[in-house]
Amino acid sequence: MPSQAPTSSKPVSSTAPSDGSADIRRSRVYLLSRGPLSGLLRRAVSIVALVAADIAGLALGVYVALVLRSLVYGDTVYWSLLWDTGPAEWLPFLAPITVLVFLQAGLYAPRERRAGSGRILAALVLVALIVLAFGLGTDYDFTTTGLIPTAVATSALAIGLLRAAYDSVSLELMGLAGVRRRLVLVGEGHTLTDLERQLRAARGGIGVDVVGTLNAGRGPSMLGSSLDRLVHMLERERPDELVLAEADFDEQTVLGVVQLAHRHGVKVKLAPTTTELLVHEGQYVPGQGVPLFELRPPMLTGVEWATKRAFDLVVSLVFAVVGIPLWLLVAAAIKLDSRGPVLYVDRRVGVGEREFGMFKFRTMVADAAEQQPELEEENEATGALFKIRDDPRVTRVGRVLRRLSLDELPQLVNVLRGEMSLVGPRPLPLRDHAMLEDWHRARALVLPGMTGLWQISGRSGLEFDDLVRLDFTYIENWSIWSDVSIIARTIPAVLSGRGAY
């Protein structure tokens, strides 16, 4: 099966990481690096302690409510009230329900993003409504209607006090143990100085140590020597976080710094002004002395990667088997329309900037590759793309296949072979990849896809830099559900033929 696209004598960039053949979402480097691992352990201990405090506060609040009821009715007050009276039957039910509602309410979030006492009361009201609904549904006899609202108030007070005590004690213990956030700051001139001063002056939360600052100048030089210095600093200091004064740099530089930090297992926080591309899904982190937005790396766990790969395999296999009659019909139409093979292998650049052979149904004349140099002047696309709306090499059947994207169906084989995914950045031909700028190359951090944001956002009608920004949006905000959404939105985009040629 010959290749229809022209090859390039320029080699694929060798700047890919040494493990470049793997999709970064498959990696456990971020989770197992020192900062995230110690942070994960602290989070686990924190959640366990908070759950214990909440259950203890709940039991104490219910007991106080029972004591108040006994006082109102003139009954003798005993500690056994909690387990000898009817409401005690609810405690095994109350505890897990309360924990689940608190979890949904953000009450087990990291300290700086954790909801306050107002959210505790609102969550307990919801728990009370669930208990009331369950009790009514099971014909439970509520002998004292005032017990539930009283228990909500007393439990909210008890849980709030226990949580406040936990926060105070845990901060003291972390201070005594020398637990501090190790920061590297990247900025320019006075902005960097102001940023360091504000972070050091912050009150509350875990203390900070600024273990390195990089005063980087503006312009293309930042992507050269300054990034090299940043690599050495990250390897030497092994910080927990990198704080970037984003306003000092252009978009390409911000992207380069973020990707570099994530590869080293370092969290990234941006000091405003915000970038539409990155902070669009960023999370505001209060209480840091200066407003910061945290950027989460796209390789948080291997579990989602395994889910994505299983999803790719199952869906691809089903589509391939069910689509056999369509494949045969398309093959017959291609053979009847023009000379040449039904399939061809197009050399593309995939994950880690490695070449692979991408399968497609042939939509052009057999010698299309030899004709392309003569058509370069008619190229209508910008950047590293070659597109001609009325390409004379496209056959009659090929024009229909391209409009409906049926020529892409054989790429299901690439998905099954692990060279592609159903969703991801589109792989570029060698000719196009050789024309990429350095900041474009991060799109090769993940497996290329049969479809992606390109296909549902205007397809061939967008500028190349806009297409790359869509790739970065996908990489930074990836989830298995975003893949499902993109596949669902691809179908109407293909049927409408929007931007396809």
ZAPA-413181 format. One record per residue (C-alpha): residue number from 0; residue in one letter; x, y, z. Coordinates in steps of 0.2 Angstrom, whole numbers. Layout:
<sites>
+-----+------+-------+-------+-------+
|  nr | rest |     X |     Y |     Z |
+-----+------+-------+-------+-------+
| NUM |    A |     X |     Y |     Z |
...
+-----+------+-------+-------+-------+
</sites>
This chain:
<sites>
+-----+------+-------+-------+-------+
|  nr | rest |     X |     Y |     Z |
+-----+------+-------+-------+-------+
|   0 |    M |     0 |     0 |     0 |
|   1 |    P |    10 |    15 |    -6 |
|   2 |    S |    10 |    32 |     3 |
|   3 |    Q |     0 |    46 |    -5 |
|   4 |    A |     8 |    60 |     5 |
|   5 |    P |    25 |    67 |     1 |
|   6 |    T |    39 |    62 |    13 |
|   7 |    S |    52 |    75 |    20 |
|   8 |    S |    70 |    73 |    20 |
|   9 |    K |    70 |    83 |    36 |
|  10 |    P |    71 |    72 |    51 |
|  11 |    V |    58 |    72 |    64 |
|  12 |    S |    63 |    83 |    79 |
|  13 |    S |    74 |    74 |    91 |
|  14 |    T |    68 |    85 |   106 |
|  15 |    A |    55 |    72 |   112 |
|  16 |    P |    58 |    65 |   129 |
|  17 |    S |    67 |    49 |   131 |
|  18 |    D |    51 |    40 |   135 |
|  19 |    G |    42 |    49 |   121 |
|  20 |    S |    34 |    34 |   114 |
|  21 |    A |    21 |    34 |   128 |
|  22 |    D |     6 |    45 |   130 |
|  23 |    I |    10 |    56 |   145 |
|  24 |    R |    -7 |    51 |   153 |
|  25 |    R |    -1 |    34 |   154 |
|  26 |    S |    13 |    40 |   165 |
|  27 |    R |    14 |    39 |   184 |
|  28 |    V |    29 |    51 |   185 |
|  29 |    Y |    19 |    65 |   192 |
|  30 |    L |    10 |    55 |   205 |
|  31 |    L |    26 |    46 |   211 |
|  32 |    S |    38 |    61 |   211 |
|  33 |    R |    43 |    67 |   229 |
|  34 |    G |    31 |    82 |   230 |
|  35 |    P |    15 |    74 |   224 |
|  36 |    L |    18 |    58 |   234 |
|  37 |    S |    21 |    67 |   250 |
|  38 |    G |     6 |    79 |   246 |
|  39 |    L |    -5 |    64 |   243 |
|  40 |    L |     0 |    56 |   260 |
|  41 |    R |    -4 |    72 |   269 |
|  42 |    R |   -21 |    73 |   260 |
|  43 |    A |   -25 |    55 |   264 |
|  44 |    V |   -21 |    58 |   283 |
|  45 |    S |   -31 |    75 |   282 |
|  46 |    I |   -46 |    67 |   275 |
|  47 |    V |   -46 |    52 |   287 |
|  48 |    A |   -44 |    65 |   302 |
|  49 |    L |   -58 |    76 |   295 |
|  50 |    V |   -70 |    60 |   293 |
|  51 |    A |   -66 |    55 |   311 |
|  52 |    A |   -70 |    73 |   317 |
|  53 |    D |   -86 |    74 |   307 |
|  54 |    I |   -92 |    57 |   314 |
|  55 |    A |   -87 |    61 |   332 |
|  56 |    G |   -96 |    78 |   330 |
|  57 |    L |  -111 |    70 |   323 |
|  58 |    A |  -113 |    58 |   337 |
|  59 |    L |  -109 |    72 |   350 |
|  60 |    G |  -122 |    83 |   341 |
|  61 |    V |  -136 |    69 |   341 |
|  62 |    Y |  -132 |    65 |   360 |
|  63 |    V |  -133 |    84 |   364 |
|  64 |    A |  -150 |    85 |   355 |
|  65 |    L |  -156 |    69 |   365 |
|  66 |    V |  -150 |    77 |   381 |
|  67 |    L |  -160 |    93 |   377 |
|  68 |    R |  -175 |    83 |   373 |
|  69 |    S |  -174 |    74 |   390 |
|  70 |    L |  -172 |    90 |   399 |
|  71 |    V |  -188 |    97 |   391 |
|  72 |    Y |  -198 |    81 |   396 |
|  73 |    G |  -190 |    80 |   413 |
|  74 |    D |  -182 |    63 |   409 |
|  75 |    T |  -166 |    57 |   418 |
|  76 |    V |  -151 |    60 |   407 |
|  77 |    Y |  -139 |    46 |   404 |
|  78 |    W |  -124 |    43 |   392 |
|  79 |    S |  -134 |    28 |   386 |
|  80 |    L |  -146 |    39 |   378 |
|  81 |    L |  -136 |    38 |   362 |
|  82 |    W |  -138 |    19 |   360 |
|  83 |    D |  -153 |    15 |   370 |
|  84 |    T |  -165 |    26 |   361 |
|  85 |    G |  -174 |    25 |   344 |
|  86 |    P |  -163 |    38 |   335 |
|  87 |    A |  -147 |    28 |   339 |
|  88 |    E |  -153 |    16 |   326 |
|  89 |    W |  -150 |    30 |   313 |
|  90 |    L |  -131 |    32 |   318 |
|  91 |    P |  -125 |    18 |   306 |
|  92 |    F |  -135 |    26 |   293 |
|  93 |    L |  -131 |    44 |   297 |
|  94 |    A |  -112 |    42 |   297 |
|  95 |    P |  -110 |    36 |   279 |
|  96 |    I |  -123 |    48 |   272 |
|  97 |    T |  -115 |    63 |   281 |
|  98 |    V |   -98 |    59 |   274 |
|  99 |    L |  -105 |    57 |   256 |
| 100 |    V |  -114 |    73 |   257 |
| 101 |    F |   -99 |    82 |   265 |
| 102 |    L |   -88 |    75 |   251 |
| 103 |    Q |  -100 |    82 |   238 |
| 104 |    A |  -101 |    99 |   247 |
| 105 |    G |   -82 |   101 |   245 |
| 106 |    L |   -79 |    99 |   264 |
| 107 |    Y |   -64 |    87 |   261 |
| 108 |    A |   -56 |    98 |   248 |
| 109 |    P |   -38 |   104 |   251 |
| 110 |    R |   -36 |   116 |   266 |
| 111 |    E |   -35 |   132 |   255 |
| 112 |    R |   -51 |   127 |   245 |
| 113 |    R |   -61 |   119 |   259 |
| 114 |    A |   -78 |   126 |   262 |
| 115 |    G |   -82 |   134 |   279 |
| 116 |    S |   -95 |   133 |   293 |
| 117 |    G |  -109 |   139 |   282 |
| 118 |    R |  -107 |   124 |   271 |
| 119 |    I |  -107 |   112 |   285 |
| 120 |    L |  -124 |   118 |   291 |
| 121 |    A |  -131 |   117 |   273 |
| 122 |    A |  -124 |   100 |   271 |
| 123 |    L |  -132 |    94 |   288 |
| 124 |    V |  -149 |   101 |   282 |
| 125 |    L |  -148 |    90 |   267 |
| 126 |    V |  -143 |    75 |   277 |
| 127 |    A |  -158 |    79 |   288 |
| 128 |    L |  -170 |    79 |   273 |
| 129 |    I |  -163 |    63 |   267 |
| 130 |    V |  -166 |    55 |   284 |
| 131 |    L |  -183 |    62 |   285 |
| 132 |    A |  -187 |    56 |   268 |
| 133 |    F |  -181 |    39 |   272 |
| 134 |    G |  -190 |    38 |   288 |
| 135 |    L |  -206 |    43 |   280 |
| 136 |    G |  -204 |    30 |   266 |
| 137 |    T |  -201 |    16 |   279 |
| 138 |    D |  -216 |    22 |   290 |
| 139 |    Y |  -204 |    26 |   305 |
| 140 |    D |  -213 |    34 |   320 |
| 141 |    F |  -204 |    51 |   323 |
| 142 |    T |  -210 |    53 |   341 |
| 143 |    T |  -202 |    70 |   343 |
| 144 |    T |  -203 |    81 |   328 |
| 145 |    G |  -191 |    94 |   335 |
| 146 |    L |  -177 |    82 |   337 |
| 147 |    I |  -171 |    83 |   319 |
| 148 |    P |  -168 |   102 |   318 |
| 149 |    T |  -161 |   102 |   335 |
| 150 |    A |  -148 |    89 |   330 |
| 151 |    V |  -144 |    98 |   314 |
| 152 |    A |  -139 |   114 |   325 |
| 153 |    T |  -130 |   105 |   338 |
| 154 |    S |  -121 |    93 |   326 |
| 155 |    A |  -116 |   109 |   315 |
| 156 |    L |  -109 |   117 |   331 |
| 157 |    A |   -99 |   101 |   336 |
| 158 |    I |   -92 |    97 |   319 |
| 159 |    G |   -87 |   116 |   317 |
| 160 |    L |   -78 |   116 |   333 |
| 161 |    L |   -69 |    99 |   330 |
| 162 |    R |   -64 |   105 |   313 |
| 163 |    A |   -57 |   121 |   319 |
| 164 |    A |   -47 |   112 |   332 |
| 165 |    Y |   -40 |   100 |   319 |
| 166 |    D |   -35 |   114 |   308 |
| 167 |    S |   -26 |   123 |   322 |
| 168 |    V |   -17 |   107 |   328 |
| 169 |    S |   -12 |   101 |   311 |
| 170 |    L |    -4 |   117 |   306 |
| 171 |    E |     6 |   117 |   322 |
| 172 |    L |    11 |    99 |   320 |
| 173 |    M |    16 |   103 |   302 |
| 174 |    G |    26 |   118 |   307 |
| 175 |    L |    35 |   108 |   320 |
| 176 |    A |    39 |    94 |   308 |
| 177 |    G |    46 |   107 |   296 |
| 178 |    V |    33 |   104 |   282 |
| 179 |    R |    34 |   119 |   270 |
| 180 |    R |    29 |   122 |   252 |
| 181 |    R |    45 |   123 |   242 |
| 182 |    L |    42 |   136 |   228 |
| 183 |    V |    52 |   141 |   212 |
| 184 |    L |    46 |   158 |   205 |
| 185 |    V |    48 |   163 |   187 |
| 186 |    G |    45 |   181 |   182 |
| 187 |    E |    54 |   197 |   176 |
| 188 |    G |    62 |   211 |   186 |
| 189 |    H |    51 |   220 |   199 |
| 190 |    T |    36 |   209 |   196 |
| 191 |    L |    46 |   194 |   202 |
| 192 |    T |    52 |   204 |   217 |
| 193 |    D |    34 |   209 |   222 |
| 194 |    L |    28 |   191 |   219 |
| 195 |    E |    41 |   184 |   231 |
| 196 |    R |    37 |   197 |   244 |
| 197 |    Q |    18 |   194 |   244 |
| 198 |    L |    21 |   175 |   245 |
| 199 |    R |    33 |   176 |   260 |
| 200 |    A |    21 |   188 |   269 |
| 201 |    A |     6 |   177 |   267 |
| 202 |    R |    -3 |   172 |   283 |
| 203 |    G |   -12 |   155 |   287 |
| 204 |    G |    -9 |   138 |   279 |
| 205 |    I |     7 |   129 |   276 |
| 206 |    G |    23 |   140 |   276 |
| 207 |    V |    33 |   143 |   261 |
| 208 |    D |    51 |   142 |   256 |
| 209 |    V |    56 |   151 |   240 |
| 210 |    V |    70 |   139 |   235 |
| 211 |    G |    74 |   147 |   218 |
| 212 |    T |    69 |   162 |   207 |
| 213 |    L |    72 |   164 |   188 |
| 214 |    N |    72 |   182 |   182 |
| 215 |    A |    69 |   178 |   164 |
| 216 |    G |    69 |   192 |   150 |
| 217 |    R |    56 |   194 |   137 |
| 218 |    G |    57 |   188 |   119 |
| 219 |    P |    63 |   172 |   111 |
| 220 |    S |    78 |   170 |   122 |
| 221 |    M |    66 |   164 |   136 |
| 222 |    L |    63 |   148 |   126 |
| 223 |    G |    81 |   145 |   125 |
| 224 |    S |    94 |   148 |   138 |
| 225 |    S |    81 |   153 |   152 |
| 226 |    L |    72 |   137 |   150 |
| 227 |    D |    88 |   127 |   151 |
| 228 |    R |    92 |   136 |   167 |
| 229 |    L |    74 |   132 |   173 |
| 230 |    V |    77 |   113 |   170 |
| 231 |    H |    93 |   114 |   180 |
| 232 |    M |    84 |   123 |   194 |
| 233 |    L |    69 |   110 |   194 |
| 234 |    E |    81 |    95 |   195 |
| 235 |    R |    92 |   103 |   208 |
| 236 |    E |    79 |   111 |   220 |
| 237 |    R |    65 |    98 |   217 |
| 238 |    P |    52 |   111 |   222 |
| 239 |    D |    33 |   107 |   226 |
| 240 |    E |    27 |   121 |   215 |
| 241 |    L |    32 |   133 |   202 |
| 242 |    V |    23 |   150 |   202 |
| 243 |    L |    24 |   160 |   186 |
| 244 |    A |    21 |   178 |   184 |
| 245 |    E |    11 |   175 |   168 |
| 246 |    A |     9 |   193 |   163 |
| 247 |    D |    28 |   195 |   160 |
| 248 |    F |    28 |   182 |   145 |
| 249 |    D |    19 |   178 |   129 |
| 250 |    E |     8 |   163 |   127 |
| 251 |    Q |    22 |   152 |   119 |
| 252 |    T |    33 |   155 |   134 |
| 253 |    V |    19 |   152 |   147 |
| 254 |    L |    15 |   135 |   138 |
| 255 |    G |    33 |   130 |   138 |
| 256 |    V |    36 |   133 |   156 |
| 257 |    V |    20 |   124 |   161 |
| 258 |    Q |    24 |   109 |   151 |
| 259 |    L |    42 |   108 |   157 |
| 260 |    A |    36 |   109 |   175 |
| 261 |    H |    23 |    96 |   173 |
| 262 |    R |    36 |    84 |   165 |
| 263 |    H |    46 |    86 |   181 |
| 264 |    G |    31 |    82 |   193 |
| 265 |    V |    30 |   100 |   199 |
| 266 |    K |    13 |   109 |   201 |
| 267 |    V |    11 |   125 |   192 |
| 268 |    K |     2 |   141 |   198 |
| 269 |    L |    -1 |   156 |   188 |
| 270 |    A |    -1 |   174 |   195 |
| 271 |    P |   -13 |   184 |   185 |
| 272 |    T |   -17 |   191 |   173 |
| 273 |    T |   -25 |   175 |   166 |
| 274 |    T |   -23 |   166 |   150 |
| 275 |    E |   -39 |   161 |   141 |
| 276 |    L |   -31 |   145 |   135 |
| 277 |    L |   -24 |   139 |   152 |
| 278 |    V |   -34 |   146 |   166 |
| 279 |    H |   -50 |   144 |   157 |
| 280 |    E |   -51 |   128 |   167 |
| 281 |    G |   -39 |   133 |   181 |
| 282 |    Q |   -44 |   133 |   199 |
| 283 |    Y |   -43 |   148 |   210 |
| 284 |    V |   -32 |   146 |   225 |
| 285 |    P |   -36 |   158 |   239 |
| 286 |    G |   -26 |   162 |   254 |
| 287 |    Q |    -9 |   162 |   246 |
| 288 |    G |    -5 |   180 |   249 |
| 289 |    V |    -7 |   184 |   230 |
| 290 |    P |   -21 |   177 |   219 |
| 291 |    L |   -15 |   161 |   211 |
| 292 |    F |   -23 |   149 |   198 |
| 293 |    E |   -17 |   131 |   199 |
| 294 |    L |   -15 |   121 |   183 |
| 295 |    R |   -17 |   102 |   184 |
| 296 |    P |    -6 |    91 |   173 |
| 297 |    P |   -15 |    80 |   161 |
| 298 |    M |    -6 |    64 |   168 |
| 299 |    L |   -14 |    62 |   185 |
| 300 |    T |   -17 |    43 |   186 |
| 301 |    G |   -15 |    28 |   176 |
| 302 |    V |   -33 |    22 |   180 |
| 303 |    E |   -41 |    34 |   168 |
| 304 |    W |   -28 |    30 |   154 |
| 305 |    A |   -32 |    11 |   156 |
| 306 |    T |   -51 |    16 |   155 |
| 307 |    K |   -47 |    26 |   139 |
| 308 |    R |   -37 |    12 |   131 |
| 309 |    A |   -51 |     0 |   135 |
| 310 |    F |   -64 |    12 |   128 |
| 311 |    D |   -53 |    14 |   112 |
| 312 |    L |   -51 |    -5 |   109 |
| 313 |    V |   -69 |   -10 |   112 |
| 314 |    V |   -77 |     4 |   102 |
| 315 |    S |   -64 |     2 |    88 |
| 316 |    L |   -67 |   -16 |    87 |
| 317 |    V |   -86 |   -14 |    87 |
| 318 |    F |   -85 |    -1 |    73 |
| 319 |    A |   -73 |   -11 |    63 |
| 320 |    V |   -84 |   -27 |    63 |
| 321 |    V |  -100 |   -18 |    61 |
| 322 |    G |   -93 |    -7 |    47 |
| 323 |    I |   -87 |   -22 |    36 |
| 324 |    P |  -101 |   -20 |    23 |
| 325 |    L |   -97 |    -1 |    22 |
| 326 |    W |   -79 |    -5 |    20 |
| 327 |    L |   -82 |   -16 |     6 |
| 328 |    L |   -94 |    -4 |    -3 |
| 329 |    V |   -81 |    10 |    -1 |
| 330 |    A |   -67 |    -1 |    -8 |
| 331 |    A |   -78 |    -6 |   -23 |
| 332 |    A |   -82 |    12 |   -27 |
| 333 |    I |   -63 |    17 |   -26 |
| 334 |    K |   -58 |     3 |   -38 |
| 335 |    L |   -72 |     7 |   -50 |
| 336 |    D |   -68 |    26 |   -50 |
| 337 |    S |   -49 |    26 |   -53 |
| 338 |    R |   -33 |    16 |   -55 |
| 339 |    G |   -23 |    12 |   -39 |
| 340 |    P |   -24 |     3 |   -23 |
| 341 |    V |   -39 |     5 |   -11 |
| 342 |    L |   -29 |     9 |     4 |
| 343 |    Y |   -13 |    18 |     7 |
| 344 |    V |    -1 |    21 |    21 |
| 345 |    D |     2 |    40 |    25 |
| 346 |    R |    18 |    43 |    35 |
| 347 |    R |    13 |    53 |    50 |
| 348 |    V |    21 |    59 |    66 |
| 349 |    G |    13 |    52 |    82 |
| 350 |    V |    16 |    52 |   101 |
| 351 |    G |    34 |    57 |   106 |
| 352 |    E |    37 |    63 |    88 |
| 353 |    R |    39 |    46 |    82 |
| 354 |    E |    34 |    41 |    64 |
| 355 |    F |    20 |    29 |    60 |
| 356 |    G |    10 |    23 |    45 |
| 357 |    M |    -8 |    29 |    46 |
| 358 |    F |   -20 |    19 |    36 |
| 359 |    K |   -33 |    29 |    25 |
| 360 |    F |   -44 |    25 |    10 |
| 361 |    R |   -37 |    32 |    -6 |
| 362 |    T |   -45 |    48 |   -11 |
| 363 |    M |   -33 |    55 |   -24 |
| 364 |    V |   -25 |    49 |   -40 |
| 365 |    A |   -11 |    36 |   -38 |
| 366 |    D |     3 |    48 |   -41 |
| 367 |    A |    -3 |    62 |   -30 |
| 368 |    A |    13 |    63 |   -20 |
| 369 |    E |    23 |    67 |   -35 |
| 370 |    Q |    11 |    81 |   -40 |
| 371 |    Q |    11 |    90 |   -23 |
| 372 |    P |    27 |   100 |   -26 |
| 373 |    E |    19 |   108 |   -41 |
| 374 |    L |     4 |   113 |   -31 |
| 375 |    E |    13 |   121 |   -16 |
| 376 |    E |    10 |   139 |   -22 |
| 377 |    E |    -9 |   135 |   -22 |
| 378 |    N |    -9 |   130 |    -4 |
| 379 |    E |   -24 |   139 |     5 |
| 380 |    A |   -19 |   134 |    23 |
| 381 |    T |    -8 |   144 |    35 |
| 382 |    G |     6 |   138 |    45 |
| 383 |    A |    11 |   119 |    44 |
| 384 |    L |    -3 |   113 |    34 |
| 385 |    F |    -6 |   110 |    16 |
| 386 |    K |   -24 |   112 |    10 |
| 387 |    I |   -32 |   116 |    -7 |
| 388 |    R |   -51 |   118 |    -7 |
| 389 |    D |   -52 |   111 |   -25 |
| 390 |    D |   -37 |   100 |   -26 |
| 391 |    P |   -36 |    93 |   -44 |
| 392 |    R |   -29 |    76 |   -37 |
| 393 |    V |   -44 |    71 |   -28 |
| 394 |    T |   -55 |    59 |   -37 |
| 395 |    R |   -74 |    59 |   -38 |
| 396 |    V |   -77 |    46 |   -25 |
| 397 |    G |   -63 |    53 |   -15 |
| 398 |    R |   -72 |    70 |   -14 |
| 399 |    V |   -87 |    61 |    -6 |
| 400 |    L |   -77 |    51 |     6 |
| 401 |    R |   -68 |    66 |    12 |
| 402 |    R |   -84 |    76 |    14 |
| 403 |    L |   -91 |    62 |    25 |
| 404 |    S |   -74 |    58 |    33 |
| 405 |    L |   -76 |    40 |    27 |
| 406 |    D |   -58 |    40 |    21 |
| 407 |    E |   -53 |    40 |    40 |
| 408 |    L |   -61 |    23 |    44 |
| 409 |    P |   -46 |    12 |    41 |
| 410 |    Q |   -37 |    22 |    56 |
| 411 |    L |   -47 |    10 |    67 |
| 412 |    V |   -33 |    -2 |    63 |
| 413 |    N |   -21 |    11 |    70 |
| 414 |    V |   -31 |    13 |    86 |
| 415 |    L |   -31 |    -6 |    88 |
| 416 |    R |   -12 |    -7 |    86 |
| 417 |    G |   -10 |     7 |    99 |
| 418 |    E |    -3 |    20 |    87 |
| 419 |    M |   -18 |    31 |    88 |
| 420 |    S |   -33 |    34 |    99 |
| 421 |    L |   -51 |    38 |    95 |
| 422 |    V |   -49 |    56 |   101 |
| 423 |    G |   -33 |    66 |   101 |
| 424 |    P |   -23 |    79 |    91 |
| 425 |    R |   -23 |    75 |    73 |
| 426 |    P |    -6 |    67 |    67 |
| 427 |    L |     3 |    78 |    55 |
| 428 |    P |    11 |    72 |    39 |
| 429 |    L |    30 |    73 |    39 |
| 430 |    R |    30 |    89 |    27 |
| 431 |    D |    19 |    98 |    39 |
| 432 |    H |    28 |    92 |    55 |
| 433 |    A |    44 |    99 |    49 |
| 434 |    M |    37 |   116 |    48 |
| 435 |    L |    31 |   117 |    66 |
| 436 |    E |    37 |   130 |    78 |
| 437 |    D |    45 |   124 |    95 |
| 438 |    W |    29 |   129 |   105 |
| 439 |    H |    18 |   118 |    94 |
| 440 |    R |    27 |   102 |    98 |
| 441 |    A |    19 |    98 |   115 |
| 442 |    R |     4 |    92 |   105 |
| 443 |    A |    15 |    76 |   102 |
| 444 |    L |    14 |    72 |   121 |
| 445 |    V |    -2 |    62 |   119 |
| 446 |    L |    -8 |    49 |   106 |
| 447 |    P |   -15 |    56 |    90 |
| 448 |    G |   -33 |    54 |    87 |
| 449 |    M |   -45 |    50 |    73 |
| 450 |    T |   -55 |    64 |    79 |
| 451 |    G |   -53 |    79 |    90 |
| 452 |    L |   -57 |    97 |    94 |
| 453 |    W |   -51 |   101 |    76 |
| 454 |    Q |   -65 |    91 |    69 |
| 455 |    I |   -79 |    99 |    79 |
| 456 |    S |   -73 |   117 |    79 |
| 457 |    G |   -73 |   122 |    61 |
| 458 |    R |   -61 |   108 |    54 |
| 459 |    S |   -51 |   115 |    39 |
| 460 |    G |   -58 |   133 |    41 |
| 461 |    L |   -47 |   137 |    56 |
| 462 |    E |   -30 |   145 |    56 |
| 463 |    F |   -16 |   133 |    61 |
| 464 |    D |   -11 |   142 |    77 |
| 465 |    D |   -29 |   141 |    82 |
| 466 |    L |   -29 |   122 |    79 |
| 467 |    V |   -14 |   120 |    90 |
| 468 |    R |   -22 |   130 |   104 |
| 469 |    L |   -37 |   118 |   103 |
| 470 |    D |   -25 |   103 |   104 |
| 471 |    F |   -18 |   111 |   120 |
| 472 |    T |   -35 |   114 |   127 |
| 473 |    Y |   -39 |    96 |   124 |
| 474 |    I |   -22 |    90 |   133 |
| 475 |    E |   -24 |   101 |   148 |
| 476 |    N |   -42 |    97 |   151 |
| 477 |    W |   -43 |    79 |   146 |
| 478 |    S |   -55 |    67 |   153 |
| 479 |    I |   -63 |    51 |   147 |
| 480 |    W |   -80 |    60 |   147 |
| 481 |    S |   -72 |    74 |   136 |
| 482 |    D |   -68 |    60 |   124 |
| 483 |    V |   -85 |    53 |   124 |
| 484 |    S |   -92 |    71 |   121 |
| 485 |    I |   -80 |    74 |   106 |
| 486 |    I |   -85 |    58 |    98 |
| 487 |    A |  -103 |    62 |   100 |
| 488 |    R |  -101 |    79 |    93 |
| 489 |    T |   -90 |    73 |    78 |
| 490 |    I |  -105 |    64 |    70 |
| 491 |    P |  -116 |    80 |    67 |
| 492 |    A |  -100 |    89 |    62 |
| 493 |    V |   -96 |    76 |    49 |
| 494 |    L |  -113 |    75 |    42 |
| 495 |    S |  -114 |    94 |    40 |
| 496 |    G |   -98 |    93 |    31 |
| 497 |    R |   -93 |   109 |    40 |
| 498 |    G |   -75 |   115 |    35 |
| 499 |    A |   -71 |    98 |    26 |
| 500 |    Y |   -61 |    97 |    10 |
+-----+------+-------+-------+-------+
</sites>
